[in-house]
Amino acid sequence: MSEQALRKHLEFYRDLGFEELFVGSSQAGSERASEDPETDAAAGAEVLVGRAPAPAVSSDESATPVPPASDAGSEQQLSPLQVIQEDIGDCTRCRLHKGRNTIVFGSGNPAAKLVFIGEGPGADEDAQGLPFVGRAGQLLTRMIDGTCERIGLPIRRPDVYICNVVKCRPPDNRAPELDEMEVCGQFLFRQVKAIQPKAICVLGGTAAKALLRPGVGITKLRGNWTEWGGIRVMPTYHPSYLLRGYNPEGKRQAFEDLKEVFTYAYK
């Protein structure tokens, strides 16, 4: 090949964006050099290996890196709630992790119109990894199913979503402390935003304090609509409170609260 032909050949690949050319062998190089450069560019992978410069991107594009195809595919297979649960991981963000057995994330319909929020897992919940499965949880199930049956709604516990302010059991079933609720609150907020319910029912004074920061107790707060994050909220008694001795008035009031919140959310 003449010097002029070689220069033209190299200029062609430079214009394509290649900075380096490697020839597999002198024989292969001579054969390819005698061919049309455009044909060579399409079929010469076994002979020529080039490294093209990275394409220019705008500042917006560079600020949001695109994940590899395999990562994007795996993320697309996760639901929004599963993504949040994976983000929690084996959480050690606050002191509650030291005494827990299981992180209790939540359970129920991920597209529920109504979300129940309690304060934290107890011993049964910590053992099973599910919220409200002990005595208080069994009462909550009867309250949900019974209320809906009485007002003619085909809704049962699996149709709503239930979770807690904190995801790990506090030691000796004590109330969660403010900093613990703040740490878990970021995930609770994301849960509710992922579900996008029409209404929230907060169970007990601790959950009401975490969400609403009221200046009054649950006795005065219950039965009155308020708002959190653009969603209507109905505070009521925690089922464990209703289990304490003979409390017909509290149970009647809780039933009225549930009747109102279910009617709003599902009718």
C-alpha positions as CSV (number, residue, x, y, z in Angstrom):
1,M,0.0,0.0,0.0
2,S,1.3,3.5,-0.9
3,E,1.9,6.1,1.8
4,Q,-1.0,8.2,0.4
5,A,-3.4,5.2,0.5
6,L,-2.4,4.3,4.0
7,R,-2.9,7.9,5.2
8,K,-6.4,7.9,3.6
9,H,-7.1,4.5,5.3
10,L,-6.1,5.8,8.8
11,E,-8.0,9.1,8.3
12,F,-11.1,7.1,7.6
13,Y,-10.9,5.3,11.0
14,R,-10.0,8.5,12.8
15,D,-13.2,10.1,11.4
16,L,-15.2,7.1,12.8
17,G,-13.8,7.9,16.3
18,F,-11.1,5.3,16.6
19,E,-8.0,6.4,18.4
20,E,-6.0,3.1,18.2
21,L,-5.7,0.5,15.6
22,F,-4.2,-3.0,16.2
23,V,-3.4,-5.4,13.4
24,G,-3.8,-9.1,14.1
25,S,-1.0,-10.1,11.7
26,S,0.9,-8.6,8.8
27,Q,-0.9,-10.9,6.4
28,A,-4.3,-10.0,7.6
29,G,-3.2,-6.4,7.6
30,S,-2.2,-6.5,4.0
31,E,-5.4,-8.2,2.9
32,R,-7.6,-5.8,4.8
33,A,-5.6,-2.8,3.5
34,S,-6.4,-3.8,-0.1
35,E,-10.2,-3.8,0.7
36,D,-12.7,-0.9,0.6
37,P,-12.4,0.9,4.0
38,E,-16.2,1.0,4.5
39,T,-16.5,-2.8,4.1
40,D,-13.5,-3.2,6.4
41,A,-15.2,-1.1,9.1
42,A,-18.3,-3.3,9.0
43,A,-16.5,-6.7,8.8
44,G,-13.0,-6.1,10.3
45,A,-13.7,-6.8,14.0
46,E,-11.4,-9.8,14.0
47,V,-8.6,-7.6,12.6
48,L,-9.1,-4.2,14.0
49,V,-10.0,-3.3,17.6
50,G,-10.7,0.4,18.2
51,R,-11.5,2.5,21.3
52,A,-13.9,5.2,20.4
53,P,-14.2,8.3,22.6
54,A,-17.2,8.5,24.9
55,P,-20.2,10.3,23.4
56,A,-20.8,13.8,24.7
57,V,-23.6,14.0,27.2
58,S,-25.5,17.0,28.6
59,S,-25.0,18.0,32.2
60,D,-28.4,16.6,33.1
61,E,-27.5,13.2,31.7
62,S,-24.2,13.1,33.5
63,A,-25.9,13.9,36.8
64,T,-28.1,10.8,36.5
65,P,-25.9,7.8,35.6
66,V,-27.7,5.0,33.8
67,P,-27.3,1.6,35.7
68,P,-26.2,-1.5,33.8
69,A,-28.9,-3.3,31.9
70,S,-28.8,-6.3,34.3
71,D,-29.3,-4.0,37.4
72,A,-32.1,-2.1,35.7
73,G,-33.8,-5.4,34.9
74,S,-33.6,-6.7,38.4
75,E,-34.9,-3.4,39.9
76,Q,-37.9,-3.5,37.5
77,Q,-38.9,-6.9,38.9
78,L,-39.2,-5.4,42.5
79,S,-42.4,-3.7,43.6
80,P,-42.1,-0.3,45.3
81,L,-42.6,-1.9,48.7
82,Q,-39.9,-4.5,48.0
83,V,-37.5,-1.8,47.1
84,I,-38.1,-0.1,50.4
85,Q,-37.7,-3.4,52.2
86,E,-34.4,-4.0,50.5
87,D,-33.2,-0.5,51.4
88,I,-33.9,-1.3,55.1
89,G,-31.8,-4.4,54.8
90,D,-30.4,-5.8,58.0
91,C,-31.0,-2.4,59.6
92,T,-28.7,-1.3,62.4
93,R,-29.6,2.4,62.2
94,C,-30.8,2.7,65.8
95,R,-30.5,0.8,69.1
96,L,-33.6,-1.3,68.6
97,H,-31.7,-3.7,66.3
98,K,-29.7,-5.0,69.3
99,G,-32.7,-6.9,70.8
100,R,-34.7,-7.9,67.8
101,N,-35.1,-11.3,66.1
102,T,-36.9,-10.1,63.0
103,I,-37.6,-6.8,61.2
104,V,-41.4,-6.5,60.9
105,F,-41.9,-4.6,57.7
106,G,-45.7,-4.7,57.1
107,S,-48.3,-6.9,55.5
108,G,-51.5,-6.7,53.5
109,N,-52.6,-5.3,50.2
110,P,-49.9,-3.1,48.6
111,A,-52.7,-1.2,46.8
112,A,-54.9,-0.8,49.9
113,K,-57.2,2.2,50.3
114,L,-56.7,2.1,54.0
115,V,-53.5,1.7,56.0
116,F,-53.4,0.9,59.8
117,I,-50.3,2.2,61.6
118,G,-49.4,0.9,65.1
119,E,-46.4,1.8,67.3
120,G,-44.1,-1.3,67.2
121,P,-43.8,-5.0,67.1
122,G,-44.4,-7.1,70.2
123,A,-43.0,-10.6,71.1
124,D,-45.3,-12.5,68.7
125,E,-44.6,-10.1,65.9
126,D,-40.9,-10.2,66.5
127,A,-41.0,-14.0,66.3
128,Q,-43.1,-14.3,63.2
129,G,-42.0,-11.2,61.3
130,L,-45.6,-10.0,60.8
131,P,-47.4,-7.1,62.4
132,F,-50.4,-7.5,64.7
133,V,-50.4,-11.3,65.1
134,G,-50.6,-11.5,68.9
135,R,-53.6,-10.9,71.1
136,A,-53.9,-7.3,70.1
137,G,-53.5,-8.3,66.5
138,Q,-56.2,-10.9,66.7
139,L,-58.6,-8.3,68.2
140,L,-57.7,-5.9,65.4
141,T,-58.6,-8.6,62.9
142,R,-62.0,-9.1,64.5
143,M,-62.5,-5.3,64.6
144,I,-61.7,-5.0,60.9
145,D,-63.7,-7.9,59.8
146,G,-66.7,-7.2,62.1
147,T,-66.9,-3.5,61.2
148,C,-66.9,-4.2,57.5
149,E,-69.5,-7.0,57.8
150,R,-71.8,-4.7,59.8
151,I,-71.6,-1.9,57.3
152,G,-71.9,-4.2,54.3
153,L,-68.4,-3.9,52.9
154,P,-66.7,-7.0,51.3
155,I,-63.4,-6.0,53.0
156,R,-61.4,-8.1,55.3
157,R,-58.0,-7.8,57.0
158,P,-55.9,-9.0,54.0
159,D,-57.5,-6.1,51.9
160,V,-56.0,-3.4,54.1
161,Y,-52.3,-2.7,54.8
162,I,-50.9,-2.9,58.4
163,C,-47.5,-1.7,59.6
164,N,-45.8,0.0,62.6
165,V,-44.0,3.2,63.2
166,V,-40.8,1.2,64.2
167,K,-39.9,-2.1,62.5
168,C,-38.0,-3.7,65.5
169,R,-39.4,-4.7,68.8
170,P,-38.6,-2.2,71.6
171,P,-37.1,-4.0,74.7
172,D,-39.7,-5.1,77.3
173,N,-42.4,-3.8,75.0
174,R,-41.7,-0.2,76.0
175,A,-42.9,2.7,73.8
176,P,-40.5,3.6,71.0
177,E,-38.5,6.7,71.7
178,L,-38.5,9.8,69.6
179,D,-35.2,9.3,67.9
180,E,-36.1,5.6,67.1
181,M,-39.4,6.8,65.5
182,E,-37.5,9.4,63.5
183,V,-35.1,6.8,62.1
184,C,-37.9,4.4,61.1
185,G,-40.2,7.3,60.0
186,Q,-38.3,7.7,56.7
187,F,-39.3,4.2,55.7
188,L,-42.8,4.5,57.0
189,F,-43.3,7.6,55.0
190,R,-42.0,5.8,51.9
191,Q,-44.4,2.9,52.6
192,V,-47.4,5.1,52.7
193,K,-46.4,7.0,49.6
194,A,-45.8,3.7,47.8
195,I,-49.3,2.4,48.7
196,Q,-51.0,5.8,48.2
197,P,-54.0,5.0,50.4
198,K,-57.1,7.1,50.6
199,A,-57.0,7.1,54.4
200,I,-54.8,6.1,57.4
201,C,-56.0,4.8,60.8
202,V,-53.4,5.4,63.5
203,L,-53.7,3.1,66.5
204,G,-52.9,4.5,69.9
205,G,-51.2,7.6,71.3
206,T,-47.6,6.6,70.3
207,A,-48.4,6.2,66.6
208,A,-50.5,9.5,66.7
209,K,-47.5,11.2,68.3
210,A,-45.1,9.9,65.6
211,L,-47.3,11.0,62.7
212,L,-49.2,14.0,64.0
213,R,-47.2,15.4,66.9
214,P,-50.4,16.4,68.7
215,G,-50.5,18.4,71.9
216,V,-53.3,16.2,73.3
217,G,-53.7,12.6,74.2
218,I,-55.4,9.9,72.2
219,T,-58.6,10.1,74.3
220,K,-59.2,13.6,73.0
221,L,-57.7,13.0,69.6
222,R,-59.6,9.9,68.6
223,G,-62.6,10.1,66.3
224,N,-61.4,13.4,64.8
225,W,-60.1,13.6,61.2
226,T,-56.8,15.2,60.7
227,E,-54.2,15.0,57.9
228,W,-50.7,13.7,57.3
229,G,-48.8,14.0,54.0
230,G,-52.0,15.0,52.2
231,I,-53.8,11.9,53.4
232,R,-56.8,12.0,55.8
233,V,-56.0,10.4,59.1
234,M,-58.3,8.9,61.8
235,P,-56.8,8.3,65.2
236,T,-58.3,5.6,67.4
237,Y,-57.4,3.4,70.4
238,H,-54.7,0.8,70.1
239,P,-56.2,-2.7,70.4
240,S,-54.0,-3.5,73.4
241,Y,-55.7,-0.7,75.3
242,L,-59.1,-2.3,74.5
243,L,-57.9,-5.6,76.0
244,R,-57.3,-4.0,79.4
245,G,-60.2,-5.2,81.5
246,Y,-63.8,-4.4,80.7
247,N,-63.9,-1.4,78.5
248,P,-67.2,-1.3,76.6
249,E,-67.1,2.4,76.0
250,G,-63.7,2.3,74.5
251,K,-64.6,-0.6,72.2
252,R,-67.8,1.2,71.2
253,Q,-65.8,4.4,70.3
254,A,-63.2,2.4,68.4
255,F,-66.0,0.7,66.4
256,E,-67.4,4.1,65.5
257,D,-64.0,5.3,64.4
258,L,-63.5,2.2,62.2
259,K,-66.9,2.5,60.8
260,E,-66.2,6.1,59.8
261,V,-62.8,5.4,58.3
262,F,-63.9,2.3,56.3
263,T,-66.9,4.2,55.0
264,Y,-64.7,7.0,53.8
265,A,-62.0,4.8,52.3
266,Y,-64.2,2.3,50.5
267,K,-67.6,3.8,49.9
